[in-house]
Amino acid sequence: MEEKTVEAVKTPNAMAFKSALVYAIYFLALIYVFKFAGIDQNDPNSSMAEKLVGSLASYLPFILAIVYVQTNYKKALNDFISFKTAFSAGFKVAAYAGLFIAIVLMVYYKVLDPTAFERLIDAAREAAAGDATQLKGVEMMKSYMVFFIGFGAAITYTLLGLVTSLIGAAVIKKEVPLHFEG
């Protein structure tokens, strides 16, 4: 009887998970860097330069994490990858990162720095400008606001990751030629 070796199927799951986890840790560190630098991303009066730096520092590494997983997965597949496979690898990073960012934000506002959450609520009260209906809404939503922040961040990062994954997959796809013997 002849023994057949079965090649393990390569999947990007572990790489996507690790990449998203590293990004979430980076995101938490970035929150503290901004806090110690005096940059408040939630302040409507912050300068355009602060907003630009904050956005670049937040989103550029996220985009690079997606592209990193797509290109390294392509290398693991002998430099051939279909659009579908590249998109799937990138989107897994986005989905994991969205989940991790939601958890990071909820833990940050509820456990690590509840005063930051109070500042958000105070800013919402200030934005209500004395309107009793809006103030009542802020008070009613206060206990759920952390979950809305986490859910909103998860959706935002997942949608940004979807677009990034589509673009990355379109750029790096390289189908296996019919005559290729690897």
PAVO-105218 format. One record per atom (N, C-alpha, C, O): x, y, z; residue in one letter; atom name. Coordinates in steps of 0.2 Angstrom, whole numbers, plus 5000, padded with zeros to 4 digits. Layout:
PAVO-105218
- X;Y;Z;r;a
- X;Y;Z;a;CA
...
//
This chain:
PAVO-105218
- X;Y;Z;r;a
- 5004;4994;5000;m;N
- 5000;5000;5000;m;CA
- 5004;5006;5000;m;C
- 5009;5007;5004;m;O
- 5003;5011;4996;e;N
- 5007;5017;4995;e;CA
- 5004;5022;5000;e;C
- 4998;5024;5000;e;O
- 5008;5026;5003;e;N
- 5006;5031;5007;e;CA
- 5006;5038;5004;e;C
- 5011;5039;5000;e;O
- 5001;5041;5004;k;N
- 5000;5048;5001;k;CA
- 5001;5053;5006;k;C
- 4998;5053;5011;k;O
- 5005;5058;5004;t;N
- 5005;5064;5008;t;CA
- 5000;5069;5006;t;C
- 4999;5071;5000;t;O
- 4997;5072;5011;v;N
- 4992;5077;5010;v;CA
- 4994;5083;5012;v;C
- 4997;5084;5018;v;O
- 4994;5088;5007;e;N
- 4997;5095;5009;e;CA
- 4991;5098;5013;e;C
- 4986;5099;5011;e;O
- 4994;5102;5018;a;N
- 4989;5105;5022;a;CA
- 4986;5111;5018;a;C
- 4990;5115;5015;a;O
- 4980;5113;5019;v;N
- 4977;5118;5016;v;CA
- 4979;5125;5019;v;C
- 4978;5125;5025;v;O
- 4982;5129;5016;k;N
- 4984;5136;5019;k;CA
- 4978;5141;5019;k;C
- 4975;5142;5014;k;O
- 4977;5143;5025;t;N
- 4972;5148;5026;t;CA
- 4975;5154;5029;t;C
- 4980;5154;5033;t;O
- 4972;5160;5028;p;N
- 4974;5166;5031;p;CA
- 4972;5168;5038;p;C
- 4973;5173;5040;p;O
- 4968;5163;5041;n;N
- 4964;5165;5047;n;CA
- 4969;5167;5052;n;C
- 4968;5172;5056;n;O
- 4974;5163;5054;a;N
- 4979;5165;5059;a;CA
- 4983;5171;5058;a;C
- 4984;5175;5063;a;O
- 4985;5172;5052;m;N
- 4988;5178;5050;m;CA
- 4984;5184;5051;m;C
- 4986;5190;5053;m;O
- 4978;5184;5049;a;N
- 4973;5189;5049;a;CA
- 4971;5191;5056;a;C
- 4971;5196;5058;a;O
- 4970;5185;5060;f;N
- 4969;5186;5068;f;CA
- 4975;5190;5071;f;C
- 4973;5195;5075;f;O
- 4981;5188;5070;k;N
- 4987;5191;5073;k;CA
- 4987;5198;5071;k;C
- 4989;5202;5075;k;O
- 4986;5199;5064;s;N
- 4987;5206;5062;s;CA
- 4982;5211;5065;s;C
- 4983;5216;5067;s;O
- 4976;5208;5065;a;N
- 4970;5212;5068;a;CA
- 4972;5214;5076;a;C
- 4970;5219;5078;a;O
- 4974;5209;5079;l;N
- 4976;5209;5086;l;CA
- 4981;5214;5087;l;C
- 4981;5218;5092;l;O
- 4986;5214;5083;v;N
- 4992;5219;5084;v;CA
- 4989;5226;5083;v;C
- 4991;5230;5086;v;O
- 4985;5226;5078;y;N
- 4982;5233;5076;y;CA
- 4978;5236;5082;y;C
- 4978;5241;5084;y;O
- 4974;5231;5085;a;N
- 4970;5233;5091;a;CA
- 4974;5236;5097;a;C
- 4973;5241;5100;a;O
- 4980;5232;5098;i;N
- 4985;5234;5103;i;CA
- 4988;5241;5101;i;C
- 4988;5246;5105;i;O
- 4989;5242;5095;y;N
- 4992;5248;5092;y;CA
- 4987;5254;5093;y;C
- 4988;5259;5095;y;O
- 4981;5252;5092;f;N
- 4975;5257;5093;f;CA
- 4974;5259;5100;f;C
- 4974;5265;5101;f;O
- 4975;5255;5104;l;N
- 4974;5257;5111;l;CA
- 4980;5261;5114;l;C
- 4979;5266;5117;l;O
- 4986;5259;5111;a;N
- 4992;5263;5113;a;CA
- 4991;5270;5110;a;C
- 4993;5275;5113;a;O
- 4989;5270;5104;l;N
- 4988;5277;5100;l;CA
- 4983;5281;5104;l;C
- 4984;5287;5105;l;O
- 4978;5278;5107;i;N
- 4973;5282;5112;i;CA
- 4977;5286;5117;i;C
- 4976;5292;5118;i;O
- 4981;5282;5120;y;N
- 4985;5285;5126;y;CA
- 4991;5290;5123;y;C
- 4992;5295;5127;y;O
- 4993;5289;5118;v;N
- 4998;5294;5115;v;CA
- 4995;5300;5113;v;C
- 4997;5305;5115;v;O
- 4989;5300;5110;f;N
- 4985;5306;5109;f;CA
- 4983;5309;5116;f;C
- 4983;5315;5116;f;O
- 4981;5305;5121;k;N
- 4979;5308;5127;k;CA
- 4985;5312;5130;k;C
- 4984;5317;5133;k;O
- 4991;5309;5130;f;N
- 4996;5312;5133;f;CA
- 4999;5318;5129;f;C
- 5002;5323;5132;f;O
- 4998;5318;5123;a;N
- 5000;5323;5118;a;CA
- 4994;5329;5118;a;C
- 4996;5334;5116;a;O
- 4989;5328;5122;g;N
- 4984;5333;5122;g;CA
- 4979;5333;5116;g;C
- 4976;5339;5115;g;O
- 4979;5328;5112;i;N
- 4975;5328;5106;i;CA
- 4969;5324;5108;i;C
- 4969;5319;5109;i;O
- 4963;5328;5107;d;N
- 4957;5325;5108;d;CA
- 4953;5324;5102;d;C
- 4951;5329;5099;d;O
- 4953;5318;5099;q;N
- 4949;5316;5093;q;CA
- 4942;5318;5093;q;C
- 4939;5319;5088;q;O
- 4939;5318;5099;n;N
- 4932;5319;5100;n;CA
- 4930;5327;5100;n;C
- 4924;5328;5101;n;O
- 4935;5331;5101;d;N
- 4934;5338;5102;d;CA
- 4932;5341;5095;d;C
- 4936;5341;5090;d;O
- 4926;5344;5095;p;N
- 4924;5347;5088;p;CA
- 4928;5354;5087;p;C
- 4928;5356;5081;p;O
- 4932;5356;5092;n;N
- 4936;5362;5091;n;CA
- 4943;5361;5089;n;C
- 4947;5365;5089;n;O
- 4945;5354;5088;s;N
- 4952;5353;5087;s;CA
- 4954;5355;5080;s;C
- 4949;5355;5075;s;O
- 4960;5356;5079;s;N
- 4962;5359;5072;s;CA
- 4962;5354;5067;s;C
- 4962;5348;5068;s;O
- 4962;5356;5061;m;N
- 4962;5352;5055;m;CA
- 4968;5348;5055;m;C
- 4968;5342;5053;m;O
- 4974;5350;5057;a;N
- 4980;5347;5057;a;CA
- 4980;5341;5062;a;C
- 4982;5335;5061;a;O
- 4977;5342;5068;e;N
- 4976;5337;5073;e;CA
- 4971;5331;5070;e;C
- 4972;5325;5071;e;O
- 4966;5333;5067;k;N
- 4961;5328;5064;k;CA
- 4965;5324;5059;k;C
- 4964;5318;5058;k;O
- 4969;5327;5055;l;N
- 4972;5324;5049;l;CA
- 4977;5319;5052;l;C
- 4978;5313;5050;l;O
- 4981;5321;5057;v;N
- 4986;5317;5060;v;CA
- 4983;5311;5064;v;C
- 4985;5305;5063;v;O
- 4977;5312;5067;g;N
- 4974;5307;5070;g;CA
- 4971;5302;5065;g;C
- 4971;5296;5067;g;O
- 4968;5304;5060;s;N
- 4965;5300;5055;s;CA
- 4971;5296;5052;s;C
- 4970;5290;5051;s;O
- 4976;5299;5050;l;N
- 4982;5295;5047;l;CA
- 4985;5290;5051;l;C
- 4986;5284;5049;l;O
- 4986;5292;5058;a;N
- 4989;5287;5063;a;CA
- 4984;5282;5064;a;C
- 4986;5276;5066;a;O
- 4977;5283;5063;s;N
- 4973;5277;5065;s;CA
- 4972;5273;5059;s;C
- 4972;5267;5059;s;O
- 4970;5276;5053;y;N
- 4968;5272;5047;y;CA
- 4974;5269;5043;y;C
- 4973;5264;5040;y;O
- 4979;5273;5042;l;N
- 4985;5270;5038;l;CA
- 4988;5264;5040;l;C
- 4988;5259;5036;l;O
- 4989;5263;5047;p;N
- 4991;5256;5049;p;CA
- 4986;5251;5048;p;C
- 4988;5245;5047;p;O
- 4980;5252;5049;f;N
- 4975;5248;5047;f;CA
- 4975;5245;5040;f;C
- 4974;5239;5039;f;O
- 4975;5250;5036;i;N
- 4976;5248;5028;i;CA
- 4982;5244;5027;i;C
- 4981;5239;5023;i;O
- 4987;5246;5030;l;N
- 4994;5242;5029;l;CA
- 4993;5235;5032;l;C
- 4996;5230;5029;l;O
- 4989;5234;5037;a;N
- 4988;5228;5040;a;CA
- 4985;5223;5035;a;C
- 4986;5217;5034;a;O
- 4980;5226;5032;i;N
- 4976;5222;5027;i;CA
- 4980;5220;5021;i;C
- 4980;5214;5019;i;O
- 4984;5225;5018;v;N
- 4988;5224;5013;v;CA
- 4994;5219;5015;v;C
- 4996;5214;5011;v;O
- 4996;5219;5021;y;N
- 5001;5215;5023;y;CA
- 4999;5207;5023;y;C
- 5002;5203;5020;y;O
- 4993;5206;5026;v;N
- 4990;5199;5026;v;CA
- 4989;5197;5018;v;C
- 4990;5191;5017;v;O
- 4986;5201;5014;q;N
- 4985;5199;5007;q;CA
- 4991;5197;5004;q;C
- 4992;5192;5000;q;O
- 4996;5202;5004;t;N
- 5003;5200;5001;t;CA
- 5006;5194;5004;t;C
- 5009;5190;5000;t;O
- 5006;5193;5010;n;N
- 5010;5188;5013;n;CA
- 5006;5181;5012;n;C
- 5009;5176;5011;n;O
- 5000;5181;5011;y;N
- 4996;5176;5010;y;CA
- 4997;5174;5002;y;C
- 4997;5168;5001;y;O
- 4998;5179;4998;k;N
- 5000;5177;4991;k;CA
- 5006;5174;4991;k;C
- 5007;5169;4987;k;O
- 5011;5176;4995;k;N
- 5018;5173;4995;k;CA
- 5017;5166;4997;k;C
- 5021;5161;4995;k;O
- 5013;5164;5002;a;N
- 5012;5158;5005;a;CA
- 5009;5153;4999;a;C
- 5009;5147;5000;a;O
- 5005;5156;4995;l;N
- 5002;5152;4989;l;CA
- 5006;5152;4983;l;C
- 5004;5152;4977;l;O
- 5013;5153;4984;n;N
- 5018;5153;4978;n;CA
- 5017;5158;4973;n;C
- 5017;5158;4967;n;O
- 5015;5164;4976;d;N
- 5014;5170;4972;d;CA
- 5008;5170;4967;d;C
- 5008;5174;4962;d;O
- 5003;5166;4968;f;N
- 4997;5166;4964;f;CA
- 4991;5166;4969;f;C
- 4991;5163;4974;f;O
- 4987;5171;4968;i;N
- 4981;5172;4972;i;CA
- 4975;5175;4968;i;C
- 4976;5179;4963;i;O
- 4969;5172;4969;s;N
- 4963;5174;4965;s;CA
- 4961;5181;4969;s;C
- 4962;5182;4974;s;O
- 4957;5184;4965;f;N
- 4953;5190;4968;f;CA
- 4949;5188;4974;f;C
- 4950;5191;4979;f;O
- 4946;5183;4973;k;N
- 4941;5181;4979;k;CA
- 4945;5179;4985;k;C
- 4944;5181;4991;k;O
- 4951;5175;4984;t;N
- 4955;5173;4990;t;CA
- 4958;5179;4993;t;C
- 4959;5180;4999;t;O
- 4961;5184;4989;a;N
- 4964;5190;4992;a;CA
- 4959;5194;4995;a;C
- 4961;5197;5001;a;O
- 4953;5195;4992;f;N
- 4948;5199;4996;f;CA
- 4946;5196;5002;f;C
- 4946;5199;5008;f;O
- 4945;5189;5002;s;N
- 4943;5186;5009;s;CA
- 4949;5186;5014;s;C
- 4947;5187;5020;s;O
- 4955;5186;5012;a;N
- 4960;5187;5017;a;CA
- 4960;5194;5020;a;C
- 4961;5195;5026;a;O
- 4959;5199;5016;g;N
- 4959;5206;5018;g;CA
- 4953;5207;5022;g;C
- 4953;5211;5028;g;O
- 4947;5204;5020;f;N
- 4941;5206;5024;f;CA
- 4941;5202;5031;f;C
- 4938;5205;5036;f;O
- 4945;5197;5031;k;N
- 4945;5194;5038;k;CA
- 4949;5198;5043;k;C
- 4947;5199;5049;k;O
- 4954;5201;5041;v;N
- 4958;5206;5045;v;CA
- 4953;5212;5047;v;C
- 4953;5214;5053;v;O
- 4949;5214;5042;a;N
- 4944;5220;5044;a;CA
- 4939;5217;5049;a;C
- 4937;5221;5053;a;O
- 4936;5212;5048;a;N
- 4931;5209;5053;a;CA
- 4934;5208;5060;a;C
- 4931;5210;5065;a;O
- 4940;5205;5060;y;N
- 4943;5204;5066;y;CA
- 4945;5211;5070;y;C
- 4943;5212;5076;y;O
- 4948;5215;5066;a;N
- 4950;5222;5068;a;CA
- 4944;5225;5071;a;C
- 4944;5229;5076;a;O
- 4938;5225;5067;g;N
- 4932;5229;5069;g;CA
- 4930;5226;5076;g;C
- 4928;5230;5080;g;O
- 4930;5220;5077;l;N
- 4928;5216;5083;l;CA
- 4933;5219;5089;l;C
- 4930;5220;5094;l;O
- 4939;5218;5088;f;N
- 4944;5220;5093;f;CA
- 4944;5227;5095;f;C
- 4944;5229;5100;f;O
- 4943;5232;5090;i;N
- 4942;5239;5091;i;CA
- 4936;5240;5095;i;C
- 4936;5244;5100;i;O
- 4931;5237;5094;a;N
- 4925;5238;5098;a;CA
- 4926;5236;5105;a;C
- 4924;5240;5109;a;O
- 4929;5230;5106;i;N
- 4931;5228;5113;i;CA
- 4935;5233;5116;i;C
- 4934;5235;5122;i;O
- 4941;5235;5113;v;N
- 4945;5240;5115;v;CA
- 4942;5246;5117;v;C
- 4943;5249;5123;v;O
- 4938;5249;5113;l;N
- 4934;5255;5115;l;CA
- 4930;5255;5121;l;C
- 4929;5259;5125;l;O
- 4926;5249;5121;m;N
- 4921;5248;5127;m;CA
- 4925;5247;5133;m;C
- 4923;5250;5138;m;O
- 4931;5243;5133;v;N
- 4935;5242;5139;v;CA
- 4938;5249;5141;v;C
- 4939;5251;5147;v;O
- 4940;5253;5136;y;N
- 4944;5259;5137;y;CA
- 4939;5264;5141;y;C
- 4940;5267;5146;y;O
- 4933;5265;5138;y;N
- 4928;5270;5141;y;CA
- 4925;5267;5147;y;C
- 4923;5271;5152;y;O
- 4924;5261;5148;k;N
- 4921;5258;5154;k;CA
- 4926;5257;5160;k;C
- 4924;5258;5166;k;O
- 4932;5254;5158;v;N
- 4936;5252;5163;v;CA
- 4943;5256;5164;v;C
- 4944;5259;5169;v;O
- 4946;5257;5158;l;N
- 4953;5260;5158;l;CA
- 4952;5268;5160;l;C
- 4957;5271;5163;l;O
- 4947;5271;5157;d;N
- 4947;5279;5158;d;CA
- 4940;5281;5157;d;C
- 4938;5284;5152;d;O
- 4936;5280;5163;p;N
- 4929;5282;5163;p;CA
- 4928;5290;5162;p;C
- 4923;5292;5160;p;O
- 4933;5293;5164;t;N
- 4933;5301;5164;t;CA
- 4933;5303;5156;t;C
- 4930;5308;5155;t;O
- 4936;5299;5152;a;N
- 4935;5301;5145;a;CA
- 4928;5300;5142;a;C
- 4926;5304;5138;a;O
- 4925;5295;5145;f;N
- 4918;5294;5143;f;CA
- 4914;5299;5146;f;C
- 4909;5302;5142;f;O
- 4915;5302;5152;e;N
- 4911;5307;5155;e;CA
- 4912;5314;5151;e;C
- 4908;5318;5150;e;O
- 4919;5315;5148;r;N
- 4920;5320;5144;r;CA
- 4916;5320;5137;r;C
- 4913;5325;5135;r;O
- 4915;5314;5135;l;N
- 4911;5313;5129;l;CA
- 4903;5315;5130;l;C
- 4900;5318;5126;l;O
- 4901;5313;5136;i;N
- 4894;5314;5138;i;CA
- 4893;5322;5139;i;C
- 4888;5325;5137;i;O
- 4898;5325;5142;d;N
- 4898;5332;5143;d;CA
- 4898;5336;5136;d;C
- 4895;5341;5136;d;O
- 4902;5333;5132;a;N
- 4902;5336;5125;a;CA
- 4895;5336;5122;a;C
- 4893;5340;5118;a;O
- 4892;5330;5123;a;N
- 4885;5329;5120;a;CA
- 4880;5334;5123;a;C
- 4876;5336;5120;a;O
- 4881;5334;5130;r;N
- 4876;5339;5133;r;CA
- 4878;5346;5131;r;C
- 4873;5350;5130;r;O
- 4884;5348;5130;e;N
- 4885;5355;5127;e;CA
- 4883;5356;5120;e;C
- 4880;5361;5118;e;O
- 4883;5350;5116;a;N
- 4881;5351;5109;a;CA
- 4873;5352;5109;a;C
- 4870;5354;5104;a;O
- 4870;5349;5114;a;N
- 4862;5350;5115;a;CA
- 4860;5357;5115;a;C
- 4855;5359;5114;a;O
- 4865;5361;5118;a;N
- 4864;5369;5118;a;CA
- 4857;5370;5122;a;C
- 4854;5375;5120;a;O
- 4856;5367;5128;g;N
- 4850;5368;5132;g;CA
- 4844;5366;5129;g;C
- 4839;5367;5133;g;O
- 4844;5362;5124;d;N
- 4837;5359;5121;d;CA
- 4835;5354;5126;d;C
- 4839;5349;5126;d;O
- 4830;5354;5129;a;N
- 4827;5349;5134;a;CA
- 4827;5342;5131;a;C
- 4828;5337;5134;a;O
- 4824;5342;5125;t;N
- 4823;5336;5122;t;CA
- 4830;5332;5120;t;C
- 4830;5326;5121;t;O
- 4834;5336;5118;q;N
- 4841;5333;5116;q;CA
- 4845;5331;5123;q;C
- 4848;5326;5123;q;O
- 4844;5335;5128;l;N
- 4847;5334;5134;l;CA
- 4844;5327;5137;l;C
- 4848;5323;5140;l;O
- 4838;5326;5137;k;N
- 4834;5320;5139;k;CA
- 4837;5314;5135;k;C
- 4838;5309;5138;k;O
- 4838;5315;5129;g;N
- 4840;5310;5124;g;CA
- 4847;5308;5126;g;C
- 4849;5302;5127;g;O
- 4851;5313;5128;v;N
- 4858;5311;5130;v;CA
- 4858;5307;5137;v;C
- 4862;5302;5137;v;O
- 4854;5309;5141;e;N
- 4854;5306;5148;e;CA
- 4851;5299;5147;e;C
- 4853;5294;5150;e;O
- 4846;5298;5142;m;N
- 4843;5291;5141;m;CA
- 4848;5287;5138;m;C
- 4848;5281;5140;m;O
- 4852;5289;5134;m;N
- 4857;5285;5130;m;CA
- 4864;5284;5134;m;C
- 4868;5280;5131;m;O
- 4865;5288;5139;k;N
- 4871;5288;5143;k;CA
- 4873;5280;5144;k;C
- 4879;5279;5143;k;O
- 4869;5276;5147;s;N
- 4871;5270;5149;s;CA
- 4872;5265;5143;s;C
- 4875;5260;5144;s;O
- 4870;5267;5137;y;N
- 4871;5263;5131;y;CA
- 4876;5265;5126;y;C
- 4878;5262;5122;y;O
- 4878;5271;5128;m;N
- 4883;5275;5123;m;CA
- 4889;5271;5122;m;C
- 4892;5271;5116;m;O
- 4892;5268;5127;v;N
- 4898;5264;5126;v;CA
- 4897;5259;5120;v;C
- 4902;5258;5116;v;O
- 4891;5256;5121;f;N
- 4890;5250;5116;f;CA
- 4889;5253;5109;f;C
- 4891;5250;5104;f;O
- 4886;5259;5108;f;N
- 4885;5262;5102;f;CA
- 4892;5264;5099;f;C
- 4893;5264;5093;f;O
- 4896;5267;5103;i;N
- 4903;5269;5101;i;CA
- 4907;5262;5099;i;C
- 4910;5263;5093;i;O
- 4907;5257;5102;g;N
- 4910;5251;5100;g;CA
- 4907;5248;5094;g;C
- 4911;5246;5089;g;O
- 4900;5248;5093;f;N
- 4897;5245;5087;f;CA
- 4898;5250;5081;f;C
- 4900;5247;5076;f;O
- 4898;5256;5082;g;N
- 4900;5261;5077;g;CA
- 4907;5260;5074;g;C
- 4908;5260;5068;g;O
- 4912;5259;5079;a;N
- 4919;5258;5077;a;CA
- 4919;5252;5073;a;C
- 4923;5251;5068;a;O
- 4916;5247;5076;a;N
- 4916;5240;5072;a;CA
- 4914;5241;5065;a;C
- 4917;5238;5060;a;O
- 4908;5244;5064;i;N
- 4905;5245;5057;i;CA
- 4910;5249;5053;i;C
- 4911;5247;5047;i;O
- 4912;5255;5056;t;N
- 4917;5259;5052;t;CA
- 4923;5255;5050;t;C
- 4925;5256;5044;t;O
- 4926;5252;5054;y;N
- 4932;5248;5052;y;CA
- 4931;5242;5047;y;C
- 4935;5241;5043;y;O
- 4925;5239;5048;t;N
- 4924;5234;5044;t;CA
- 4922;5236;5037;t;C
- 4924;5233;5032;t;O
- 4919;5242;5036;l;N
- 4917;5245;5030;l;CA
- 4923;5247;5026;l;C
- 4924;5246;5020;l;O
- 4928;5251;5030;l;N
- 4934;5253;5027;l;CA
- 4938;5247;5025;l;C
- 4941;5247;5020;l;O
- 4938;5242;5029;g;N
- 4942;5236;5027;g;CA
- 4939;5232;5021;g;C
- 4943;5230;5017;g;O
- 4932;5233;5020;l;N
- 4929;5230;5014;l;CA
- 4932;5233;5008;l;C
- 4934;5230;5003;l;O
- 4932;5240;5008;v;N
- 4934;5244;5002;v;CA
- 4942;5243;5001;v;C
- 4944;5242;4996;v;O
- 4945;5243;5007;t;N
- 4953;5242;5006;t;CA
- 4954;5235;5003;t;C
- 4958;5234;4999;t;O
- 4950;5230;5006;s;N
- 4951;5223;5003;s;CA
- 4950;5222;4996;s;C
- 4953;5219;4992;s;O
- 4944;5225;4994;l;N
- 4942;5225;4987;l;CA
- 4948;5228;4982;l;C
- 4950;5225;4977;l;O
- 4950;5234;4984;i;N
- 4956;5237;4981;i;CA
- 4962;5233;4981;i;C
- 4965;5232;4976;i;O
- 4964;5231;4987;g;N
- 4970;5227;4987;g;CA
- 4970;5220;4983;g;C
- 4974;5218;4980;g;O
- 4964;5217;4983;a;N
- 4963;5211;4980;a;CA
- 4963;5212;4972;a;C
- 4966;5208;4968;a;O
- 4961;5218;4970;a;N
- 4961;5219;4963;a;CA
- 4968;5221;4961;a;C
- 4970;5219;4955;a;O
- 4972;5224;4965;v;N
- 4979;5225;4963;v;CA
- 4984;5219;4964;v;C
- 4988;5218;4959;v;O
- 4983;5215;4969;i;N
- 4988;5209;4970;i;CA
- 4986;5203;4966;i;C
- 4990;5198;4966;i;O
- 4980;5202;4964;k;N
- 4978;5196;4961;k;CA
- 4982;5194;4955;k;C
- 4985;5198;4951;k;O
- 4983;5187;4955;k;N
- 4988;5184;4950;k;CA
- 4985;5177;4950;k;C
- 4987;5173;4954;k;O
- 4982;5176;4945;e;N
- 4979;5169;4944;e;CA
- 4984;5164;4942;e;C
- 4989;5166;4938;e;O
- 4983;5158;4944;v;N
- 4988;5152;4941;v;CA
- 4987;5151;4934;v;C
- 4981;5150;4932;v;O
- 4992;5152;4930;p;N
- 4991;5150;4923;p;CA
- 4989;5143;4922;p;C
- 4991;5138;4926;p;O
- 4986;5142;4916;l;N
- 4983;5135;4915;l;CA
- 4989;5130;4914;l;C
- 4988;5124;4915;l;O
- 4995;5132;4911;h;N
- 5000;5128;4910;h;CA
- 5005;5127;4916;h;C
- 5010;5124;4915;h;O
- 5004;5130;4921;f;N
- 5008;5131;4927;f;CA
- 5008;5124;4930;f;C
- 5003;5121;4932;f;O
- 5014;5121;4932;e;N
- 5015;5115;4936;e;CA
- 5019;5117;4942;e;C
- 5025;5118;4941;e;O
- 5016;5117;4948;g;N
- 5020;5119;4954;g;CA
- 5019;5114;4959;g;C
- 5022;5115;4964;g;O
//
